[in-house]
Amino acid sequence: MTFHPTCTDVKKQRQLCPVCISWDPRPEDGAGPGVGYCLKKDVVTRIRCECDVFEEATQMKVQARNRALYGTIDEEQEEE
């Protein structure tokens, strides 16, 4: 895997995009490994090790984002 050209410090290179809440690997686009879509920057890019909008996708953050996007299902309505 080759890093994005902005990744200059070899010792600190870490693939940030795959663990970022804004990363969408877009396998349907056939762009190949290491290429995906950044929702925050609205661009197709290679995996980066340096990024000013990186936000780790913890389970709580992913759930909060999904609730914001899709809303919530009222459990009482679901049982009916």
C-alpha positions, 0 to 999 in steps of 0.5 A: 500500500502506498500512502498519499504524497502528503504522508511525509513522516515515515515513522508516524505513517498510520492509515487514518482513513479506514478508521475515520468516521468520514471514510467510505471505501466505495467498493462499487466504484471499482477504484481499487484498494486504498482509494475511497471517498471522504464525506467531510472533504467531498473528494475521492482520495487515497488513504492518508496518514495525515489529515486535518479533519480526521475523526476516529469512528468510535461505536458511539460516534457511528451510532450518533451519526446514523441516528442523525441521518436516519432517525430513530425507531420508536420501540413501542411502534415497532412492537405493534 
